[in-house]
Amino acid sequence: MCGIIGFINLERDRPADAGIARRMARAIVHRGPDDEGFRIEGNVALGMRRLSIIDLETGHQPISNEDGSVHVVFNGEIYNFPELRENLLARGHDFKTHSDTEVLVHLYEEYGDSLVDHLNGMFAFALWDDKRQRLLIARDRMGEKPLYFTQVADRAFIFASELKALLEHPQVERRLNLLALRKYLQYEFVPSPHSMIEGVYKLRPAHRLIWERGDWRTERYWGFSYTGEKLRIDEREAAAELRRRLNESVRMRLVSDVPLGVLLSGGIDSSSVAALACETAGGRVKTFSIAFEERSFDESSYARLVAQRLGTDHYEKRFTEREMLDIVPEIPRLLDEPLGDGSLIPTWLLSKFTRENVTVALGGDGGDEFLAGYPTYAAHRMAGIYNLIPGFLRRGMIEPFIRRLPVSTENLSFDFKAKRFIAGAALPPGTRNAVWMGSYTAAQQRALLRPEIAALHSDEEIFDEVLPYDSPPVDVDLIERMMELDANLYLSECVLFKVDRASMAASLETRAPFLDHTLIEFLTRLPVGMKLRGLNGKYILKQAMRADLPREVIERPKKGFGMPVAKWVKSELRPFVRDVFARERIERRGLFNPDWIERMLDEHEQGLADHR
């Protein structure tokens, strides 16, 4: 696991500045505290920071091919590298290391740009071909590892794992991307290819970028789809095959030359990973969880139950509310773009606690999106029924009653879910999903922003990621379309962004067995009824793991890794929030309507609304 940086001066007679490369790498030292490496040659610079996981002794980067004409810097893990290495050795390639990184230069010699098709892993890499004066950068299929890039006019092409490293290059100007701001206000994250800096882009998941002769282009190399014929398989066979494939994915992700464990939340996804790790590891597995004082947000009792059932070496740490609040001002140091997901806080706390004992940890990310785990999937089905109720009853009786429900700050309280439901129920599916999962509707954004800022972008521009999902094809189930939307947008752009930043800030590598692309391709071919049975999600996973896990975990409803943000804003964090949103600050920025912000804060503090 590493962080990578690099740049090409487009003026061939202007040498690459080693000082700039070192400053860029220093900005992401948390991603790789163990080692650094650079190749500065002519007008091209490649650099990396390394967190040593595989081949601790000889895995130093950049790594080159036999004749030194191809060079690579790499962030991630290639889980099938032993098989790839054996195949390449049989084809006559010479290896200097036992690192998974080295397979990339030899795969490039064999297959060119299509080398990515052969990789099973999480990765972002940059490969420079000296002979052809050509750069290839690529990102893994689901976007577990980040990669930013920009081309500054005719001066430089620059890339880095994190935006903060890119901003260390003097050619990158810090100009706010107002369209990215609008998307952030809608989704609570900035979706690729946008970034919060004008002219800087995120390479999309499952894409490669080729730079040559002063220009660049991107290409998609993989995608999943719910179209096509479903597997003809009964429930028992499906459960057994799911367990077998997930077990194989876990086995591949247990390869490490450093201590390894499992992040255990107490939900069925991470519990399934822990159970299969125990089955495969051949020894006692270490599991890690955190506990909170706020009962409606605490899942630690379920994690302990699973750990006892599996016989793991279980580590648990209880955090006080004060400890969690104290890290809120540190969040900008973790992030180089804003993120509206409060679960960043417990994810970081868990990562720091886990890193005290291990360097690598497996987690359960991806289970919700590919096995219909979110409550929104059942809500989409309920919306179809709700919209059959005559409009005068919905608008005249039901919705006014729901809006008058007392406001609760508990995790996923009934009033919160009910108010969210009616806010989106009548909208087309994709837009409805965005309203349920995000923050500000288009109308609220127009009130929040100054008129001249709001007028710069249309609703279609803000929602363009979800609009294709407003009219699902007749041959694809609505729930499957929403799962596809969540996987491509919320999972890739929010969840994995959060996990990468939080874990790498603690120099912890996290691995996600549910994101194995061969497992995803299997799950998309299962009938939707095996995932969402009635209003109950993850049906087939529960059947597959019923013999391995406690009944209480199998049958518990989805909870989520949340934080009591609504409570904090009106209590302990009130002075901090009021200072951040002071009228003079807002007016000085020139973006937002201070009157609307004050009203929103007043309503929240007085318990009239939940504006968390």
KESE-528521 format. One line per 5 residues: number of its first residue (from 0); their letters; for each residue y, z, x of C-alpha. Coordinates in Angstrom, 3 decimals. Layout:
<nodes>
NUM> a> Y:Z:X; ...
</nodes>
This chain:
<nodes>
0> mcgii> 0.000:0.000:0.000; 3.350:-1.021:1.422; 6.826:-2.272:0.841; 7.764:-5.739:2.057; 11.053:-7.452:2.921
5> gfinl> 12.156:-10.757:4.387; 14.769:-13.460:4.520; 15.358:-17.020:5.698; 18.757:-18.049:7.019; 19.343:-21.480:5.567
10> erdrp> 21.465:-22.462:8.546; 18.666:-23.144:11.040; 20.869:-22.435:14.058; 21.733:-18.924:12.786; 19.048:-16.494:14.063
15> adagi> 17.664:-13.830:11.738; 19.290:-10.455:12.378; 16.706:-7.797:13.275; 19.168:-5.055:12.362; 19.397:-6.316:8.780
20> arrma> 15.603:-6.474:8.518; 15.281:-2.892:9.742; 17.913:-1.622:7.288; 16.124:-3.367:4.429; 12.798:-1.809:5.437
25> raivh> 14.368:1.625:5.892; 15.542:1.544:2.264; 11.899:1.532:1.110; 10.409:3.904:3.696; 8.947:5.948:0.798
30> rgpdd> 6.645:3.023:-0.013; 5.194:3.123:3.498; 5.827:6.266:5.562; 2.987:5.628:8.046; 4.042:2.486:9.911
35> egfri> 6.466:-0.421:10.074; 6.209:-3.944:11.408; 8.430:-7.001:11.803; 8.286:-10.635:12.826; 11.725:-11.970:13.703
40> egnva> 11.473:-15.575:14.868; 14.254:-18.114:14.733; 15.925:-18.022:11.333; 13.038:-16.169:9.578; 12.465:-12.422:9.265
45> lgmrr> 9.397:-10.706:7.781; 9.064:-6.934:7.587; 7.050:-4.164:5.991; 6.591:-0.431:5.620; 2.950:0.674:5.450
50> lsiid> 1.078:3.399:3.597; -2.281:3.285:5.377; -5.230:3.037:2.967; -7.726:0.496:4.392; -8.423:-0.050:8.133
55> letgh> -6.217:2.780:9.380; -6.473:1.780:13.045; -5.977:-2.013:13.138; -4.286:-2.903:9.846; -0.791:-3.237:11.333
60> qpisn> 1.383:-5.958:9.741; 2.577:-8.692:9.849; -0.851:-10.264:10.306; -1.367:-13.830:11.558; -4.142:-16.419:11.541
65> edgsv> -6.061:-17.506:14.672; -3.392:-19.793:16.142; -0.393:-17.722:15.047; 0.986:-20.373:12.719; 0.644:-18.418:9.449
70> hvvfn> 2.025:-14.888:8.996; 1.831:-12.485:6.063; 3.310:-9.187:4.873; 1.460:-7.597:1.983; 1.878:-4.812:-0.577
75> geiyn> -1.155:-3.769:-2.601; -4.932:-3.830:-2.482; -7.433:-6.709:-2.663; -10.492:-5.091:-4.216; -12.857:-8.001:-3.578
80> fpelr> -11.812:-8.438:0.065; -15.276:-7.561:1.520; -16.823:-10.521:-0.326; -13.902:-12.784:0.560; -14.129:-11.755:4.217
85> enlla> -17.854:-12.513:4.395; -17.307:-15.923:2.850; -14.487:-16.731:5.268; -16.543:-15.594:8.270; -19.316:-17.923:7.121
90> rghdf> -16.752:-20.751:7.064; -15.892:-20.113:10.712; -12.763:-17.967:10.513; -12.165:-15.282:13.146; -10.931:-11.848:12.079
95> kthsd> -9.039:-9.427:14.306; -9.045:-6.527:11.804; -11.006:-5.050:8.919; -7.902:-5.029:6.708; -7.770:-6.658:3.283
100> tevlv> -4.413:-8.149:4.326; -6.011:-10.483:6.855; -8.042:-12.350:4.233; -4.776:-13.797:2.904; -3.941:-15.915:5.952
105> hlyee> -7.476:-17.325:6.118; -7.623:-17.964:2.373; -4.360:-19.880:2.737; -5.929:-22.024:5.457; -8.838:-22.792:3.122
110> ygdsl> -7.177:-23.095:-0.278; -3.409:-23.318:0.207; -1.313:-21.991:-2.670; -4.377:-21.529:-4.878; -5.533:-18.637:-2.684
115> vdhln> -4.241:-16.336:-5.455; -6.997:-17.588:-7.758; -9.550:-15.928:-5.481; -7.941:-12.471:-5.444; -8.992:-9.492:-7.530
120> gmfaf> -6.369:-6.844:-6.969; -2.811:-5.662:-7.282; -0.441:-7.306:-4.869; 2.867:-8.749:-3.842; 2.879:-10.724:-0.602
125> alwdd> 4.964:-13.146:1.427; 3.279:-15.764:3.618; 5.224:-17.882:6.108; 3.781:-21.186:7.313; 5.404:-21.962:10.680
130> krqrl> 4.138:-25.524:10.938; 5.387:-26.544:7.515; 8.456:-24.248:7.530; 7.355:-23.045:4.130; 7.280:-19.672:2.350
135> liard> 4.812:-18.604:-0.349; 5.390:-15.365:-2.228; 3.182:-14.193:-5.087; 2.712:-11.305:-7.494; -0.474:-9.965:-9.115
140> rmgek> -1.615:-10.969:-12.582; -0.253:-8.032:-14.607; 2.666:-7.080:-12.356; 1.444:-3.818:-10.846; 3.395:-4.518:-7.653
145> plyft> 7.089:-5.543:-7.783; 8.907:-8.351:-5.993; 12.626:-9.276:-6.137; 14.270:-12.376:-4.694; 17.533:-14.272:-4.524
150> qvadr> 18.939:-17.386:-2.912; 22.559:-16.980:-1.919; 24.120:-20.470:-2.121; 23.405:-22.313:1.137; 23.273:-19.137:3.239
155> afifa> 19.995:-17.249:2.743; 16.816:-16.792:0.724; 15.994:-13.059:0.526; 13.111:-11.051:-0.970; 11.995:-7.408:-1.113
160> selka> 9.694:-5.037:-2.983; 12.625:-3.130:-4.451; 16.162:-4.020:-5.388; 17.586:-1.279:-3.159; 16.159:-3.070:-0.101
165> llehp> 17.593:-6.418:-1.197; 21.029:-4.830:-1.530; 20.922:-3.882:2.160; 21.346:-7.581:3.015; 25.075:-8.303:3.402
170> qverr> 24.799:-11.653:1.590; 23.771:-10.002:-1.718; 26.773:-9.243:-3.933; 26.660:-6.352:-6.403; 27.684:-7.988:-9.671
175> lnlla> 26.431:-6.573:-12.969; 24.200:-8.921:-14.992; 25.545:-8.449:-18.522; 22.604:-10.229:-20.190; 20.219:-7.868:-18.366
180> lrkyl> 22.327:-4.951:-19.648; 21.957:-6.203:-23.230; 18.206:-6.551:-22.815; 17.999:-3.060:-21.326; 19.835:-1.597:-24.326
185> qyefv> 17.280:-3.288:-26.584; 14.027:-2.717:-24.716; 14.829:0.347:-22.511; 13.904:-1.731:-19.437; 14.987:-4.986:-17.799
190> psphs> 12.345:-7.715:-18.294; 11.630:-10.258:-15.575; 12.875:-12.674:-14.398; 16.126:-10.785:-14.956; 17.453:-7.961:-12.825
195> miegv> 20.520:-5.787:-13.280; 22.230:-7.668:-10.426; 23.610:-11.124:-11.191; 21.788:-13.809:-9.204; 18.863:-11.563:-8.250
200> yklrp> 15.509:-12.176:-9.961; 12.173:-10.484:-10.365; 9.205:-12.758:-9.756; 7.224:-12.735:-12.990; 3.681:-11.306:-13.036
205> ahrli> 0.959:-13.918:-12.382; 3.487:-16.219:-10.694; 3.873:-17.607:-7.215; 7.059:-18.913:-5.650; 7.167:-21.713:-3.082
210> wergd> 10.240:-22.092:-0.878; 10.618:-25.198:1.275; 13.409:-27.458:2.465; 16.083:-25.082:1.197; 14.891:-24.937:-2.410
215> wrter> 12.418:-22.865:-4.437; 10.220:-23.224:-7.503; 7.918:-20.856:-9.392; 4.515:-21.556:-10.923; 2.284:-19.519:-13.225
220> ywgfs> -1.264:-19.277:-11.915; -3.006:-17.117:-14.578; -2.675:-15.979:-18.148; -4.757:-14.412:-20.889; -4.987:-15.566:-24.484
225> ytgek> -6.504:-14.423:-27.761; -6.999:-17.992:-28.938; -10.408:-19.573:-28.692; -13.840:-18.569:-29.870; -14.696:-14.868:-29.994
230> lride> -17.861:-13.483:-28.448; -20.883:-13.447:-30.747; -21.854:-9.884:-29.978; -22.754:-6.839:-32.027; -21.098:-3.453:-31.713
235> reaaa> -23.794:-1.854:-29.547; -23.842:-4.789:-27.114; -20.024:-4.839:-26.952; -19.835:-1.113:-26.175; -22.474:-1.407:-23.449
240> elrrr> -20.793:-4.442:-21.883; -17.371:-2.781:-21.968; -18.780:0.288:-20.240; -20.537:-1.848:-17.622; -17.428:-3.893:-16.843
245> lnesv> -15.135:-0.853:-16.735; -17.643:0.915:-14.487; -17.616:-2.044:-12.089; -13.825:-2.066:-12.086; -13.755:1.652:-11.264
250> rmrlv> -16.324:1.143:-8.491; -14.196:-1.540:-6.835; -11.142:0.714:-6.943; -12.923:3.651:-5.314; -12.960:1.895:-1.914
255> sdvpl> -10.610:3.765:0.412; -10.416:5.155:3.935; -8.265:8.079:2.738; -8.761:10.863:0.119; -8.863:9.644:-3.481
260> gvlls> -8.679:11.205:-6.967; -8.062:10.504:-10.665; -4.914:11.168:-12.711; -6.270:12.918:-15.805; -3.972:13.185:-18.821
265> ggids> -6.618:14.228:-21.336; -6.415:10.957:-23.247; -9.444:8.712:-23.636; -8.286:6.074:-21.107; -7.882:8.332:-18.075
270> ssvaa> -10.861:10.428:-19.199; -13.055:7.300:-19.273; -11.923:6.388:-15.758; -12.696:9.925:-14.564; -16.157:9.876:-16.160
275> lacet> -17.096:6.570:-14.548; -15.646:7.641:-11.197; -17.884:10.711:-11.304; -20.859:8.496:-12.099; -20.118:6.116:-9.234
280> aggrv> -18.524:8.184:-6.470; -21.643:10.060:-5.371; -19.855:13.398:-5.042; -17.401:15.699:-6.757; -14.316:13.805:-7.862
285> ktfsi> -10.858:15.358:-7.653; -8.833:15.198:-10.878; -5.161:16.042:-11.348; -3.059:16.972:-14.356; 0.179:18.756:-15.135
290> afeer> 1.093:21.152:-17.939; 4.352:21.863:-19.767; 5.796:24.846:-21.581; 6.795:22.676:-24.568; 3.573:22.757:-26.635
295> sfdes> 4.062:19.522:-28.578; 4.242:17.628:-25.263; 1.445:19.460:-23.430; -2.002:17.825:-23.117; -3.410:20.021:-20.359
300> syarl> -6.060:21.695:-22.530; -7.728:18.304:-23.118; -7.621:17.480:-19.404; -9.298:20.823:-18.609; -11.930:20.140:-21.261
305> vaqrl> -12.775:16.778:-19.667; -12.792:18.241:-16.152; -15.207:20.981:-17.230; -17.481:18.463:-18.936; -17.535:16.185:-15.875
310> gtdhy> -17.656:18.938:-13.262; -14.680:17.675:-11.261; -12.596:19.550:-8.707; -9.675:19.928:-11.084; -6.107:20.588:-9.946
315> ekrft> -3.493:21.574:-12.502; 0.133:22.572:-12.102; 2.345:23.969:-14.838; 5.992:22.941:-14.704; 8.755:24.938:-16.302
320> ereml> 11.488:23.263:-18.267; 13.949:24.261:-15.537; 11.908:22.436:-12.887; 11.880:19.281:-14.985; 15.583:19.460:-15.744
325> divpe> 16.428:19.924:-12.084; 15.046:16.504:-11.191; 17.070:14.577:-13.797; 20.032:14.028:-11.419; 17.550:12.713:-8.821
330> iprll> 16.301:9.892:-11.049; 18.816:7.274:-9.786; 17.334:7.753:-6.312; 13.909:6.761:-7.690; 15.106:3.722:-9.595
335> deplg> 17.133:0.711:-8.606; 17.388:-0.407:-12.231; 17.790:1.819:-15.303; 14.724:2.851:-17.300; 14.876:4.510:-20.713
340> dgsli> 11.340:5.917:-20.633; 11.452:9.709:-20.360; 7.825:9.779:-19.195; 9.136:8.764:-15.776; 9.754:12.487:-15.187
345> ptwll> 6.181:13.752:-15.711; 4.793:10.669:-13.958; 6.836:11.516:-10.861; 5.925:15.222:-11.045; 2.238:14.351:-11.374
350> skftr> 2.477:11.884:-8.480; 4.138:14.428:-6.181; 1.584:17.103:-7.086; -1.342:14.708:-6.618; -0.024:13.484:-3.262
355> envtv> -0.352:17.018:-1.877; -4.129:16.507:-1.935; -4.920:12.752:-1.938; -3.306:9.422:-1.003; -4.880:7.236:-3.730
360> alggd> -5.382:7.971:-7.439; -6.934:6.031:-10.302; -5.229:6.061:-13.722; -5.724:4.822:-17.277; -2.858:2.341:-17.677
365> ggdef> -3.658:-0.771:-19.724; -6.093:0.723:-22.211; -3.548:0.926:-25.027; -2.397:-2.684:-24.791; -5.828:-4.310:-24.612
370> lagyp> -7.711:-1.938:-26.937; -5.058:-1.449:-29.669; -4.228:2.126:-28.758; -0.589:2.355:-29.817; 0.299:3.682:-33.300
375> tyaah> 2.452:0.574:-33.779; -0.656:-1.571:-34.332; -1.656:0.484:-37.363; 2.029:0.468:-38.405; 2.055:-3.353:-38.410
380> rmagi> -0.829:-3.277:-40.883; 0.964:-0.646:-42.958; 4.154:-2.754:-42.921; 2.293:-5.574:-44.620; 1.389:-3.217:-47.462
385> ynlip> 4.804:-1.539:-47.509; 6.594:-4.869:-47.917; 4.597:-5.538:-51.103; 6.476:-2.666:-52.764; 9.418:-4.034:-54.789
390> gflrr> 12.610:-4.085:-52.756; 14.597:-1.974:-55.230; 12.057:0.854:-54.827; 12.029:0.622:-51.012; 15.789:0.414:-50.620
395> gmiep> 16.729:2.597:-53.577; 14.230:5.477:-53.328; 11.817:5.504:-50.360; 14.206:4.701:-47.516; 17.038:7.033:-48.640
400> firrl> 14.469:9.846:-48.925; 13.141:9.190:-45.410; 16.649:9.055:-43.935; 17.327:12.536:-45.379; 14.282:14.106:-43.732
405> pvste> 15.240:17.027:-41.454; 15.493:16.028:-37.791; 12.821:17.418:-35.463; 12.827:17.234:-31.662; 9.035:17.598:-31.323
410> nlsfd> 6.949:14.860:-29.720; 6.391:11.957:-32.136; 7.411:14.093:-35.114; 6.842:12.766:-38.646; 10.534:12.198:-39.339
415> fkakr> 10.965:10.276:-36.072; 8.029:7.974:-36.827; 9.001:7.495:-40.485; 12.606:6.592:-39.652; 11.456:4.192:-36.943
420> fiaga> 9.027:2.601:-39.390; 11.597:1.804:-42.071; 14.069:0.543:-39.448; 11.720:-2.302:-38.550; 9.251:-2.730:-41.407
425> alppg> 11.030:-5.649:-43.106; 11.663:-7.606:-39.892; 9.466:-10.427:-38.534; 6.574:-9.106:-36.387; 7.920:-9.651:-32.862
430> trnav> 11.408:-8.359:-33.638; 9.893:-5.473:-35.606; 7.781:-4.512:-32.606; 10.861:-4.563:-30.356; 12.802:-2.323:-32.757
435> wmgsy> 9.936:0.164:-32.983; 9.409:0.262:-29.208; 13.045:0.043:-28.086; 16.395:1.732:-28.632; 19.385:-0.142:-30.048
440> taaqq> 19.153:-2.801:-32.711; 21.382:-5.860:-32.360; 23.806:-4.375:-34.922; 23.968:-1.075:-33.054; 24.654:-2.910:-29.797
445> rallr> 27.618:-4.628:-31.371; 28.993:-1.186:-32.309; 28.173:0.344:-28.921; 29.753:-2.399:-26.793; 33.354:-3.506:-26.638
450> peiaa> 33.803:-6.616:-28.817; 34.514:-8.949:-25.893; 31.281:-7.814:-24.159; 29.180:-8.012:-27.328; 30.419:-11.545:-27.972
455> lhsde> 29.090:-12.894:-24.670; 25.443:-13.158:-25.822; 23.734:-14.069:-29.068; 20.937:-12.110:-30.706; 18.593:-14.981:-29.811
460> eifde> 19.370:-14.533:-26.104; 18.759:-10.793:-26.279; 15.473:-11.117:-28.160; 14.146:-14.313:-26.562; 11.068:-12.508:-25.160
465> vlpyd> 9.885:-11.509:-28.648; 11.093:-14.356:-30.877; 7.983:-16.536:-30.242; 5.954:-13.687:-31.748; 7.900:-13.673:-35.017
470> sppvd> 5.755:-16.542:-36.326; 2.189:-15.934:-35.095; -0.170:-18.935:-35.149; -2.441:-18.921:-38.180; -5.550:-18.873:-35.967
475> vdlie> -4.552:-15.644:-34.152; -4.664:-12.221:-35.772; -1.270:-10.484:-36.019; -2.563:-7.396:-34.194; -3.806:-9.516:-31.312
480> rmmel> -0.430:-11.227:-31.046; 1.289:-7.824:-30.876; -1.198:-6.663:-28.232; -0.394:-9.787:-26.211; 3.329:-9.104:-26.605
485> danly> 2.977:-5.477:-25.496; 0.833:-6.402:-22.502; 3.216:-9.114:-21.306; 6.408:-7.184:-22.004; 6.072:-3.392:-22.386
490> lsecv> 3.089:-2.882:-20.060; 4.147:-5.282:-17.310; 7.881:-4.632:-17.390; 8.136:-0.943:-18.351; 4.915:1.007:-17.852
495> lfkvd> 3.909:-0.554:-14.536; 7.512:-0.483:-13.270; 7.628:3.243:-14.061; 4.266:4.015:-12.464; 5.064:2.016:-9.327
500> rasma> 8.458:3.654:-8.773; 7.290:7.185:-9.574; 4.104:7.028:-7.502; 5.619:5.197:-4.536; 8.524:7.663:-4.445
505> aslet> 5.796:10.214:-3.698; 3.976:7.798:-1.308; 0.970:7.819:-3.645; -1.034:4.667:-4.353; -2.176:4.342:-7.967
510> rapfl> -4.899:1.973:-9.185; -5.568:0.880:-12.774; -9.193:-0.111:-13.583; -8.263:-1.296:-17.100; -6.115:-4.029:-15.501
515> dhtli> -8.966:-5.835:-13.787; -8.391:-9.431:-14.870; -12.071:-10.107:-15.570; -12.150:-7.052:-17.871; -9.000:-8.289:-19.636
520> efltr> -10.570:-11.703:-20.171; -13.591:-10.000:-21.761; -11.496:-7.766:-24.023; -9.418:-10.669:-25.353; -12.627:-12.339:-26.562
525> lpvgm> -13.817:-9.311:-28.545; -13.147:-9.429:-32.317; -10.003:-7.488:-33.232; -12.027:-5.240:-35.565; -13.797:-3.790:-32.545
530> klrgl> -10.452:-2.577:-31.204; -8.551:-1.589:-34.353; -10.961:-0.331:-37.012; -8.882:0.303:-40.112; -5.963:2.287:-38.705
535> ngkyi> -7.909:3.700:-35.746; -7.420:2.115:-32.329; -9.718:1.866:-29.285; -12.762:1.910:-31.528; -15.124:0.132:-29.116
540> lkqam> -14.012:2.240:-26.125; -14.744:5.388:-28.122; -18.201:4.048:-28.902; -18.769:3.114:-25.254; -17.784:6.549:-23.923
545> radlp> -19.016:8.809:-26.731; -21.925:10.141:-24.685; -19.736:10.866:-21.654; -16.737:12.698:-23.063; -16.079:15.705:-25.324
550> revie> -15.848:14.914:-29.026; -12.368:16.473:-29.153; -11.098:13.862:-26.680; -12.856:10.944:-28.371; -11.433:11.785:-31.784
555> rpkkg> -7.928:13.005:-30.910; -4.961:10.826:-31.955; -2.765:8.995:-29.455; -0.104:11.326:-28.033; 1.702:9.715:-25.101
560> fgmpv> 3.160:11.139:-21.911; 6.523:12.241:-23.306; 9.357:14.599:-22.519; 11.550:16.732:-24.864; 14.592:14.563:-24.195
565> akwvk> 15.943:14.982:-27.741; 15.971:18.768:-27.322; 17.434:18.670:-23.812; 20.381:16.457:-24.804; 21.569:19.037:-27.336
570> selrp> 20.801:22.108:-25.186; 20.211:22.447:-21.434; 21.392:18.924:-20.538; 24.393:18.966:-22.870; 27.034:19.627:-20.144
575> fvrdv> 25.488:16.960:-17.898; 25.316:14.381:-20.704; 28.855:15.125:-21.914; 30.131:14.716:-18.346; 28.333:11.398:-17.831
580> farer> 29.687:10.109:-21.154; 33.192:11.531:-20.783; 35.729:9.297:-22.525; 37.678:8.583:-19.335; 34.502:7.421:-17.577
585> ierrg> 33.550:5.129:-20.458; 37.035:3.647:-20.705; 37.192:3.074:-16.952; 33.964:1.047:-17.020; 35.306:-1.188:-19.765
590> lfnpd> 31.904:-1.976:-21.298; 31.318:0.523:-24.110; 33.061:1.837:-27.203; 33.804:5.530:-26.486; 34.362:6.368:-30.180
595> wierm> 30.879:5.182:-31.119; 29.310:7.090:-28.209; 31.094:10.307:-29.186; 29.948:9.953:-32.778; 26.380:9.353:-31.640
600> ldehe> 26.419:12.476:-29.439; 28.003:14.575:-32.194; 25.360:13.502:-34.727; 22.575:14.306:-32.277; 23.928:17.727:-31.297
605> qglad> 24.515:18.706:-34.929; 20.962:17.733:-35.912; 22.145:14.947:-38.230; 20.183:12.274:-36.328; 17.797:11.826:-33.424
610> hr> 19.544:9.554:-30.902; 17.324:10.456:-27.960
</nodes>
